[in-house]
Amino acid sequence: MNDDLRSPLARRLATLEIPVPPELVPRVMAARRPAARVGGVRLVPRLSAAVALVVLAFGAASYFAPRFSQALADAPLLGNATGPLLRSVGLAGLDGRITTFSGAAVSSGYRVELIGGYADAIRTIVLLRVQPADRSVLLSNGTGVTLTDQFGRRLELKGGVADEQTGQEVLEFEPITGPAASLGARLTLQAATLTAFAATRDGLQGDWELHATIALDESRALTPPGLGRLGTMTVMFTRVTATATALEVQLHVQGGGPGALSRVIPDALKGHPAFSMHLWAPDGTPAQALTTRVDDALGLVDTVWVRSAAGVYRLVVSDEGMGTIERTIDIS
Amino acid sequence: MYDFGRAERIQNVATRRFRPDLHLGAHPLNPDTPEALTPETLCERYAERVYRFSAMVARHEIEAEDIAQEALERGIRKLGQFDPRRGTVESWLFRIVTNAARDAGRVTSRRLALWQRLVAQGTAPERADDDVEVRALARLSNRELLAAVRRLRPRERTVVALRFGADLDHASIGAAIGLSPNAARVAVRRALDRLRDQLQEENQ
């Protein structure tokens, strides 16, 4: 392979001193995660830099557009969140995609720390820790926690997981949208209640307010598969979104009548749902489902799975006794 | 894993107990897996080689910076698409880098037919005497040599930049620009001959 390095000219070229501009990598990292930006070499980089400097000079503007300063402050590792919590939201092993935070608030003798976060077009996830870890967690049926962006938009809490022994929690909210999605979101988490899992103590009132800045990870809208039929039902795939960590499939069912999506097949135990969706990863293993939301009245089903690798995924939609639809989703 | 359309179901999930587990940082990562490729590692490993390539194909330093930045940004955006079963990180990344340079007008798109013709023509003639070449090169500054590379035709400076700037082997060069390894080897040799001829002409 190195036979073309024998000539003096080749050796000189191979060792030609070309110093890398020190500002190159910081510029790249500052501009990272621009999911919606289309490529193209900038023709006037110096002018762009000057404009960026002017923009940054305005404090108020930078408050509402925190993406660049935040991206530079990202830390690569998240050493405080344990594996099971991250696995439950499909983020285990993806520490490079999690933004680490260091905010903390103390109230009523409890310290709530905002450890890290992750956001993409499908979901927003925050990682918390409550100290002391005495089986008190910041969940409280979802009523005591709010998350808002810098424009005052409130993100709906979708769910969460807690390790009551360590005080660590993962809360999942709806995705950041609107201007905060493109500018980077300056989030405020407010909590008013700690729920006690110990039976001897009631919920504890307090006031915990935490702030963090996060940018959306990359995402891609894929072409939905073609429609299919399950008995009398027509299944239309309305949205397929792939992010770096997850795959979301949304479908609309027509013609099944009331209760079609919640029909239960008796099996001498508790029964099992007749309608189901399963996804297989490119290596043939079942993909881990993260969330499934079913609106029987509207005929809507929205499921999010862990995206494990690039490749062709196999999606199977079944209605027991009625039929099966199989489609492929190419994420390469 | 967990399934809740309503936030009220959180309480049930939260009652699960987890045993302590390893921290994320304790898991060693295979550098060839997509999971190990982060924006930081991509820049750390490849920024210098991407810039060396860009410096050789660009007209000047500012354009070189722009091409390198655009190429790295594209690489970061496409990190999730890297599939180790389809080739090495180098091949994947430098396809992106070459495309970025092409979009900047610094890499020709009509490369394949030419390379195939070059392959058909066989190997290049014998090189000039190495001692003479060494003496001639000694009179050239780095800047003058870089300028000479930049004056090559797009297809020639591309393979020179991939071979000597990005330090790719012939297989990776071929993968980046759509050639077989052997065709890439011949293309590099022909480009070197062209550069050598150009330098000799300018010295006369």
Interface residues (C-beta under 8 A of the other chain):
Chain A: M1 D3 D4 S7 P8 L9 A10 R12 L13 A14 L16 E17 I18 V20 P21 L24 V25 R27 V28 M29 A31 R32 R33 P34 A35 G39 G40 V41 R42 L43 P45 R46 P76 L77 L78 G79 N80 A81 T82 G83 P84 L85 L86 R87 S88 A92 G93 L94 D95 G96 R97 V137 L139 N141 G142 T143 E156 L157 K158 G159 G160 V161 A162 D163 E164 Q165 T166 E169 T195 F197 E218 A242 A244 Q288 A289 L290 T291 T292 R293 V294 A309 A310 G311 S332
Chain B: M1 Y2 D3 F4 G5 A7 E8 R9 I10 Q11 V13 A14 T15 R16 R17 F18 R19 P20 D21 L22 H23 L24 G25 H27 L29 P34 E35 T38 P39 E40 T41 C43 A47 E48 Y51 R52 A55 M56 E61 I62 E63 E65 D66 I67 A68 Q69 E70 L72 E73 R74 I76 R77 L79 G80 Q81 F82 D83 A100 D103 A104 R127 D130 E133 V134 L137 L140 N142 L145 L146 V149 V160 R163 F164 G165 D167 D169 H170 R185 V188 R189 L192 L195 R196 L199
